[in-house]
């Protein structure tokens, strides 16, 4: 075991102030962009008449009631809250009341996450995590953006000569390391990842950025990449904890960057990937500070010393890290009993993390082809793709439930009701967003992703309805047509 005094000294060690301030600015920009996207999505997801049944969600997931938004909350209230959170993010950027504004932004982000719970994903979780850490990091007093823009050399000269309590900085870096250790180790629990087809299936999912780019001919190469990911991911972030100038630290940084850029290109998830890449500013804080000092002709960098005692935010950061570790212990004998209460504490704090990244592939490795048929009043029958149809990342997550593909735990007794609710709301959404006066049928062919391509599962009539003056009159939903591949498909 490591010497206890060495561990305590490491936690009390100071950190350079400049990287913390740069990290704050990057998180503020990401949060502002995230809230802007949530504003754009209000009509489809957050509105009471959107694609999500906001009465049913808290009945299925009672924990989502811990929120600023309760069943019946009108869309205008959510819009006002998101605008306020966007303003708070900009205040974080300019350096005004950083912690107070981070608390406001986190409260709105967590509430929106819970309001639209069934379509939450990694982008949401990482933005919440970064906002939470701004409450603990030594970000005040803050480097003002105006100061940085007007006199960049002077600002960098002054801030590169400053150090701050480093406990929370160290804990955030350990949080990131823990994420990849657990995500990597848990992939060995996945039959698809162990067999070499996990990465292929993940890249072929309908939610991927370019699922059609990977055919059966890509399988041999992707199997090698699959096992490479399994070998590297658990240890990828560890070298970045080494001392400045250590050659392995640079290698770790390159692997970390390449890993996230690959996910960004193939799967999307821009806020998650850019947010995690932003932590490189802290991992390489000493190198960044030295470069800034050289550019600004600063004096010799101040020594990074060990403080005699932990600060209050430092103690809170350590406590958070301990609770976070306990929340990841599911299925581990004895200690795993603490998983649920620890996760409950995180939930109350506005943080929700599950580090089993991409090992859910075994239960969602399906593909779906959707067809829209319009029977117009003039007698024409048109099979068309030239219609407005929900295609965003959240839409694809939501529509997966229609085909009984579940990204979240969903109790069996609620599954059909949830699918029915989405089908009815999709019918209404279609009529409101397309100038159709006639009958419409939305049907799907469901396939399981297998190494040689796709294996047909079933045909499903999602909804059969009539559009009349922008309103849907639904005749039929969720009817399985056949369990065999139709002729000509």
C-alpha positions as CSV (number, residue, x, y, z in Angstrom):
1,X,0.0,0.0,0.0
2,X,1.2,3.6,-0.6
3,X,2.6,5.4,2.3
4,X,-0.2,7.4,4.1
5,X,1.9,10.5,4.4
6,X,2.7,10.4,0.7
7,X,-1.0,10.3,-0.1
8,X,-1.9,13.1,2.3
9,X,0.9,15.2,0.9
10,X,-0.3,14.6,-2.7
11,X,-3.8,15.7,-1.7
12,X,-2.5,18.9,0.0
13,X,-0.2,19.8,-2.9
14,X,-0.9,23.1,-4.5
15,X,-1.8,23.5,-8.2
16,X,-1.0,26.3,-10.7
17,X,-3.8,28.8,-10.9
18,X,-3.8,29.5,-14.6
19,X,-4.9,26.1,-15.8
20,X,-7.9,26.1,-13.4
21,X,-9.0,29.4,-14.8
22,X,-8.6,28.3,-18.4
23,X,-10.6,25.1,-17.6
24,X,-13.3,27.3,-16.1
25,X,-13.6,29.3,-19.3
26,X,-13.8,26.2,-21.5
27,X,-16.5,24.6,-19.2
28,X,-18.5,27.9,-19.4
29,X,-18.5,27.9,-23.2
30,X,-19.5,24.2,-23.3
31,X,-22.3,24.8,-20.8
32,X,-23.6,27.9,-22.7
33,X,-23.7,25.8,-26.0
34,X,-25.4,22.9,-24.1
35,X,-28.2,25.2,-22.8
36,X,-28.6,26.7,-26.3
37,X,-29.2,23.2,-27.7
38,X,-31.6,22.4,-24.9
39,X,-33.5,25.6,-25.8
40,X,-33.7,24.5,-29.5
41,X,-35.1,21.1,-28.3
42,X,-37.8,22.5,-26.0
43,X,-40.6,22.2,-28.6
44,X,-39.8,18.5,-29.4
45,X,-39.0,17.2,-25.9
46,X,-39.6,19.6,-23.0
47,X,-43.0,20.9,-24.0
48,X,-46.0,19.2,-22.5
49,X,-47.3,18.2,-26.0
50,X,-43.9,17.1,-27.3
51,X,-42.7,13.6,-27.9
52,X,-42.2,12.8,-24.2
53,X,-45.1,12.1,-21.7
54,X,-44.0,14.2,-18.8
55,X,-46.8,12.8,-16.6
56,X,-45.7,9.2,-17.2
57,X,-42.0,9.6,-16.7
58,X,-42.1,10.6,-13.0
59,X,-44.5,7.7,-12.4
60,X,-42.0,5.2,-13.9
61,X,-38.9,7.0,-12.4
62,X,-40.0,8.6,-9.1
63,X,-36.5,9.9,-8.5
64,X,-36.9,12.4,-11.4
65,X,-39.3,14.4,-9.1
66,X,-36.1,15.8,-7.4
67,X,-36.2,18.7,-9.9
68,X,-37.2,22.3,-10.4
69,X,-39.7,21.1,-12.9
70,X,-42.8,19.1,-11.9
71,X,-45.6,17.4,-13.9
72,X,-47.6,20.2,-15.6
73,X,-44.8,22.7,-15.8
74,X,-45.4,24.8,-19.0
75,X,-42.7,25.1,-21.6
76,X,-42.3,28.8,-21.0
77,X,-41.1,28.2,-17.5
78,X,-38.5,25.8,-18.8
79,X,-37.5,28.3,-21.5
80,X,-37.0,31.0,-18.9
81,X,-34.9,28.6,-16.7
82,X,-32.7,27.6,-19.7
83,X,-32.2,31.3,-20.6
84,X,-31.2,32.0,-17.0
85,X,-28.7,29.1,-17.1
86,X,-27.3,30.3,-20.3
87,X,-26.7,33.7,-18.7
88,X,-25.1,32.1,-15.7
89,X,-22.8,30.2,-18.0
90,X,-21.7,33.5,-19.6
91,X,-21.1,34.9,-16.1
92,X,-18.8,32.0,-15.4
93,X,-17.0,32.7,-18.6
94,X,-16.4,36.4,-17.7
95,X,-15.4,35.5,-14.1
96,X,-18.4,37.0,-12.2
97,X,-19.6,35.1,-9.1
98,X,-18.4,31.9,-10.6
99,X,-19.5,29.4,-7.9
100,X,-23.0,31.0,-7.5
101,X,-23.5,30.9,-11.3
102,X,-22.2,27.3,-11.5
103,X,-24.8,26.3,-8.9
104,X,-27.6,28.0,-10.8
105,X,-26.5,26.4,-14.1
106,X,-26.1,22.9,-12.4
107,X,-29.6,23.1,-10.9
108,X,-31.2,23.9,-14.3
109,X,-29.1,21.3,-16.1
110,X,-30.0,18.6,-13.6
111,X,-33.7,19.5,-13.7
112,X,-33.8,19.4,-17.5
113,X,-32.0,16.1,-17.4
114,X,-34.6,14.7,-15.1
115,X,-37.5,16.3,-17.0
116,X,-36.4,14.6,-20.2
117,X,-35.0,11.6,-18.4
118,X,-35.6,8.8,-20.9
119,X,-33.6,10.7,-23.6
120,X,-30.7,11.7,-21.4
121,X,-27.2,10.5,-22.4
122,X,-23.5,11.1,-21.9
123,X,-23.5,14.7,-23.2
124,X,-25.8,15.7,-20.4
125,X,-24.0,13.7,-17.7
126,X,-20.5,15.2,-18.5
127,X,-21.8,18.8,-18.7
128,X,-23.4,18.3,-15.2
129,X,-20.2,16.8,-13.9
130,X,-18.0,19.7,-15.1
131,X,-20.5,22.3,-13.6
132,X,-20.4,20.4,-10.3
133,X,-16.6,20.5,-10.2
134,X,-16.7,24.3,-10.6
135,X,-18.3,24.4,-7.2
136,X,-15.2,22.7,-5.7
137,X,-12.3,23.9,-7.8
138,X,-10.4,27.0,-6.6
139,X,-11.9,29.3,-9.2
140,X,-12.4,32.4,-7.1
141,X,-11.1,35.0,-7.4
142,X,-11.4,34.5,-11.1
143,X,-9.3,35.6,-14.0
144,X,-11.6,38.1,-15.8
145,X,-12.2,37.6,-19.5
146,X,-11.9,41.3,-20.1
147,X,-8.6,41.4,-18.4
148,X,-7.4,38.4,-20.4
149,X,-8.5,39.9,-23.8
150,X,-7.2,43.5,-23.1
151,X,-3.8,42.6,-21.7
152,X,-3.1,39.0,-22.4
153,X,0.6,39.1,-21.6
154,X,0.2,40.9,-18.4
155,X,-2.7,38.6,-17.4
156,X,-0.7,35.4,-18.2
157,X,2.4,36.8,-16.4
158,X,0.4,37.5,-13.2
159,X,-1.7,34.3,-13.2
160,X,1.3,32.0,-14.1
161,X,3.0,33.2,-10.9
162,X,0.0,32.1,-8.7
163,X,-0.8,28.8,-7.1
164,X,-4.0,27.7,-5.5
165,X,-5.1,24.8,-3.2
166,X,-4.8,21.7,-5.4
167,X,-6.9,19.1,-3.6
168,X,-10.0,19.5,-5.8
169,X,-7.9,19.7,-8.9
170,X,-6.3,16.4,-8.0
171,X,-9.7,14.8,-7.2
172,X,-11.1,15.9,-10.5
173,X,-8.2,14.3,-12.3
174,X,-8.7,11.1,-10.2
175,X,-12.4,11.3,-11.2
176,X,-11.5,11.2,-14.8
177,X,-9.0,8.3,-14.3
178,X,-11.6,6.3,-12.4
179,X,-14.1,6.8,-15.3
180,X,-11.8,5.1,-17.8
181,X,-10.5,2.4,-15.4
182,X,-14.1,1.3,-14.7
183,X,-15.4,1.7,-18.2
184,X,-12.5,-0.3,-19.6
185,X,-12.7,-3.1,-17.0
186,X,-16.4,-3.5,-17.3
187,X,-16.1,-4.1,-21.1
188,X,-14.7,-7.5,-20.1
189,X,-18.2,-8.2,-18.7
190,X,-19.7,-7.7,-22.2
191,X,-20.0,-10.8,-24.4
192,X,-19.9,-8.7,-27.6
193,X,-16.8,-6.8,-26.5
194,X,-15.1,-10.0,-25.5
195,X,-15.9,-11.6,-28.8
196,X,-14.5,-8.7,-30.7
197,X,-17.7,-7.3,-32.1
198,X,-18.6,-4.7,-29.5
199,X,-17.0,-1.7,-31.3
200,X,-18.5,-2.8,-34.7
201,X,-22.0,-3.0,-33.1
202,X,-21.6,0.4,-31.4
203,X,-20.6,2.1,-34.6
204,X,-23.5,0.6,-36.5
205,X,-26.2,1.7,-34.1
206,X,-28.8,4.2,-35.4
207,X,-27.6,6.8,-32.9
208,X,-24.0,6.7,-34.3
209,X,-22.8,9.6,-36.5
210,X,-22.3,7.5,-39.6
211,X,-23.6,4.0,-39.1
212,X,-23.7,3.2,-42.8
213,X,-20.0,3.7,-43.2
214,X,-19.2,0.3,-41.5
215,X,-20.2,-2.8,-43.5
216,X,-19.3,-6.5,-42.9
217,X,-16.0,-5.9,-44.7
218,X,-15.0,-3.6,-41.8
219,X,-15.3,-6.3,-39.2
220,X,-11.7,-7.7,-39.3
221,X,-10.2,-4.2,-38.8
222,X,-12.8,-3.3,-36.1
223,X,-12.1,-6.5,-34.2
224,X,-8.5,-5.4,-33.9
225,X,-9.6,-2.0,-32.8
226,X,-12.1,-3.5,-30.4
227,X,-9.4,-5.5,-28.5
228,X,-7.0,-2.5,-28.7
229,X,-9.6,-0.4,-26.9
230,X,-10.1,-3.1,-24.3
231,X,-6.4,-3.3,-23.7
232,X,-5.7,0.5,-23.6
233,X,-8.8,2.1,-22.1
234,X,-8.4,1.0,-18.4
235,X,-4.9,2.5,-18.2
236,X,-5.1,5.3,-20.8
237,X,-5.5,8.2,-18.3
238,X,-3.1,6.9,-15.6
239,X,0.1,8.1,-17.3
240,X,-1.2,11.7,-17.3
241,X,-0.8,11.7,-13.5
242,X,3.0,11.4,-13.8
243,X,5.4,14.3,-13.3
244,X,5.8,17.0,-16.0
245,X,8.2,15.9,-18.7
246,X,7.8,12.2,-18.1
247,X,7.7,10.6,-21.6
248,X,4.8,8.3,-20.7
249,X,2.7,11.3,-19.7
250,X,2.9,12.7,-23.3
251,X,2.0,9.2,-24.7
252,X,-1.0,9.1,-22.3
253,X,-2.1,12.5,-23.5
254,X,-1.9,11.4,-27.2
255,X,-3.9,8.3,-26.5
256,X,-6.5,10.2,-24.5
257,X,-6.9,12.8,-27.3
258,X,-7.0,10.2,-30.1
259,X,-9.6,8.1,-28.2
260,X,-12.0,11.0,-27.8
261,X,-11.6,12.4,-31.3
262,X,-12.4,9.0,-32.7
263,X,-15.6,8.8,-30.6
264,X,-16.4,12.4,-31.6
265,X,-16.2,11.6,-35.3
266,X,-17.9,8.2,-35.2
267,X,-20.5,8.5,-32.5
268,X,-20.9,12.3,-32.0
269,X,-21.3,13.2,-28.3
270,X,-19.6,16.6,-28.8
271,X,-20.3,18.0,-25.3
272,X,-19.1,14.8,-23.6
273,X,-16.0,14.5,-25.7
274,X,-15.0,18.1,-25.6
275,X,-15.7,18.3,-21.9
276,X,-13.5,15.4,-21.1
277,X,-10.8,16.7,-23.5
278,X,-10.9,19.9,-21.5
279,X,-9.5,18.1,-18.5
280,X,-6.2,17.9,-20.3
281,X,-5.8,21.5,-19.3
282,X,-5.5,20.3,-15.7
283,X,-3.5,17.1,-16.3
284,X,-0.9,19.2,-18.2
285,X,-1.4,22.3,-16.1
286,X,2.3,22.6,-15.2
287,X,3.4,22.4,-18.8
288,X,0.7,25.0,-19.9
289,X,1.8,27.3,-17.1
290,X,5.4,27.1,-18.0
291,X,4.6,27.8,-21.7
292,X,2.5,30.8,-20.6
293,X,5.3,32.1,-18.4
294,X,7.8,31.9,-21.2
295,X,5.5,33.7,-23.7
296,X,4.7,36.5,-21.2
297,X,8.4,36.8,-20.1
298,X,7.4,36.0,-16.6
299,X,9.8,35.4,-13.8
300,X,10.7,31.9,-12.6
301,X,7.6,29.8,-11.8
302,X,6.7,29.7,-8.1
303,X,7.4,26.4,-6.4
304,X,4.4,24.2,-5.9
305,X,4.3,23.5,-2.1
306,X,2.3,21.3,0.2
307,X,-0.2,23.1,2.3
308,X,-0.4,22.4,6.0
309,X,-4.1,21.6,6.0
310,X,-6.9,20.8,3.6
311,X,-9.4,23.5,2.7
312,X,-13.2,23.0,3.1
313,X,-13.7,22.6,-0.6
314,X,-10.8,20.1,-0.6
315,X,-12.4,18.0,2.0
316,X,-15.7,18.1,0.1
317,X,-13.9,17.0,-3.1
318,X,-12.4,14.0,-1.3
319,X,-15.7,13.1,0.2
320,X,-17.3,13.3,-3.3
321,X,-14.7,11.1,-4.8
322,X,-15.3,8.5,-2.1
323,X,-19.0,8.5,-2.7
324,X,-18.5,8.4,-6.4
325,X,-16.3,5.3,-6.0
326,X,-18.9,3.6,-3.9
327,X,-21.6,4.4,-6.5
328,X,-19.6,2.3,-9.0
329,X,-19.4,-0.9,-6.9
330,X,-22.5,-2.6,-8.3
331,X,-22.2,-6.4,-8.2
332,X,-19.0,-6.3,-6.1
333,X,-19.5,-8.5,-3.0
334,X,-20.1,-6.8,0.3
335,X,-19.1,-3.3,-0.7
336,X,-21.6,-3.4,-3.5
337,X,-24.4,-2.9,-0.9
338,X,-23.4,0.7,-0.7
339,X,-23.9,1.3,-4.4
340,X,-27.6,2.4,-4.2
341,X,-27.2,4.8,-1.2
342,X,-24.1,6.3,-2.8
343,X,-25.8,6.8,-6.1
344,X,-28.7,8.4,-4.3
345,X,-26.3,11.0,-2.7
346,X,-24.9,11.8,-6.1
347,X,-28.4,12.1,-7.5
348,X,-29.3,14.7,-4.8
349,X,-26.2,16.6,-5.7
350,X,-27.2,16.9,-9.3
351,X,-24.6,14.4,-10.6
352,X,-25.6,11.1,-12.3
353,X,-22.8,8.9,-13.7
354,X,-22.6,5.4,-14.9
355,X,-19.1,4.5,-16.0
356,X,-20.0,1.3,-17.8
357,X,-19.6,3.2,-21.1
358,X,-20.5,1.3,-24.3
359,X,-20.9,-2.1,-22.6
360,X,-24.7,-1.6,-22.9
361,X,-24.2,-2.7,-26.5
362,X,-25.3,-6.3,-25.7
363,X,-28.9,-5.2,-25.1
364,X,-29.2,-2.5,-27.8
365,X,-27.4,-3.9,-30.8
366,X,-30.3,-3.4,-33.1
367,X,-30.9,-1.4,-36.3
368,X,-34.2,-0.1,-37.6
369,X,-35.4,0.9,-41.0
370,X,-38.4,3.2,-40.9
371,X,-40.8,3.7,-43.8
372,X,-43.4,6.4,-44.1
373,X,-46.4,5.8,-46.4
374,X,-48.8,8.6,-47.2
375,X,-52.2,7.9,-48.8
376,X,-53.3,11.3,-50.0
377,X,-56.8,12.5,-50.7
378,X,-56.2,12.5,-54.5
379,X,-55.7,8.7,-54.3
380,X,-51.9,8.7,-54.7
381,X,-49.9,6.4,-52.4
382,X,-46.5,7.9,-51.7
383,X,-43.6,6.2,-50.0
384,X,-41.4,9.1,-49.1
385,X,-38.3,10.2,-47.2
386,X,-39.1,13.9,-48.0
387,X,-40.9,14.6,-44.7
388,X,-40.0,16.1,-41.4
389,X,-39.3,13.2,-39.1
390,X,-37.5,13.3,-35.7
391,X,-33.8,12.6,-36.5
392,X,-31.9,14.2,-33.6
393,X,-29.8,12.1,-31.2
394,X,-32.4,12.4,-28.6
395,X,-35.1,11.5,-31.1
396,X,-33.3,8.3,-32.0
397,X,-32.9,7.4,-28.4
398,X,-36.6,7.9,-27.8
399,X,-37.8,6.1,-30.9
400,X,-35.7,3.1,-29.9
401,X,-38.3,2.5,-27.1
402,X,-41.0,2.1,-29.8
403,X,-39.1,-1.0,-31.0
404,X,-38.6,-2.3,-27.4
405,X,-35.0,-1.3,-27.4
406,X,-34.3,0.1,-24.0
407,X,-31.4,2.3,-23.1
408,X,-32.5,2.7,-19.4
409,X,-33.9,0.3,-16.9
410,X,-37.7,0.2,-17.7
411,X,-39.9,-2.0,-15.5
412,X,-41.8,-4.6,-17.5
413,X,-45.2,-3.4,-16.4
414,X,-44.6,0.0,-17.9
415,X,-43.0,-1.0,-21.2
416,X,-46.1,-1.3,-23.4
417,X,-47.6,1.9,-22.0
418,X,-44.4,3.8,-22.6
419,X,-44.2,2.5,-26.2
420,X,-47.9,3.4,-26.8
421,X,-47.4,6.9,-25.4
422,X,-44.4,7.6,-27.7
423,X,-46.3,6.2,-30.8
424,X,-49.3,8.4,-30.2
425,X,-47.1,11.5,-29.6
426,X,-45.1,10.7,-32.7
427,X,-48.3,10.6,-34.8
428,X,-49.4,14.0,-33.4
429,X,-45.9,15.4,-34.0
430,X,-45.9,14.2,-37.6
431,X,-49.2,15.9,-38.4
432,X,-48.1,19.1,-36.8
433,X,-44.9,19.3,-38.7
434,X,-45.9,18.1,-42.2
435,X,-48.5,19.6,-44.5
436,X,-50.4,16.3,-45.0
437,X,-54.1,15.9,-45.5
438,X,-54.6,12.2,-45.7
439,X,-53.7,8.8,-44.2
440,X,-50.2,8.0,-43.0
441,X,-48.6,4.7,-41.9
442,X,-45.2,4.6,-40.2
443,X,-43.7,1.1,-40.2
444,X,-40.4,-0.3,-39.2
445,X,-38.2,-3.3,-40.0
446,X,-36.1,-4.3,-37.0
447,X,-32.8,-6.1,-37.4
448,X,-30.2,-7.4,-34.9
449,X,-26.6,-6.3,-35.7
450,X,-24.4,-9.4,-36.3
451,X,-20.8,-9.7,-37.5
452,X,-21.9,-10.4,-41.2
453,X,-24.3,-7.4,-41.2
454,X,-27.9,-7.5,-40.0
455,X,-30.3,-10.3,-39.0
456,X,-34.0,-9.6,-39.6
457,X,-36.1,-9.7,-36.4
458,X,-39.6,-8.4,-37.2
459,X,-41.9,-5.9,-39.0
460,X,-43.8,-3.4,-36.9
461,X,-46.6,-1.0,-37.8
462,X,-45.6,1.9,-35.5
463,X,-48.7,3.9,-36.2
464,X,-51.5,4.2,-38.7
465,X,-53.3,7.5,-38.5
466,X,-55.0,10.3,-40.5
467,X,-53.8,13.9,-40.5
468,X,-56.7,16.4,-40.4
469,X,-55.9,20.1,-40.2
470,X,-52.6,19.4,-38.3
471,X,-54.2,16.9,-35.9
472,X,-53.7,13.1,-35.8
473,X,-56.6,10.7,-35.7
474,X,-54.9,7.4,-34.7
475,X,-56.4,4.1,-35.9
476,X,-53.7,1.6,-34.9
477,X,-50.4,1.4,-33.2
478,X,-47.6,-1.1,-32.4
479,X,-48.8,-4.0,-34.5
480,X,-46.3,-6.7,-35.3
481,X,-46.9,-7.7,-38.9
482,X,-44.6,-10.7,-39.3
483,X,-41.6,-12.4,-37.9
484,X,-40.2,-13.2,-41.3
485,X,-38.4,-11.0,-43.8
486,X,-41.0,-9.7,-46.3
487,X,-40.5,-10.6,-50.0
488,X,-38.3,-8.1,-51.9
489,X,-36.5,-6.8,-48.8
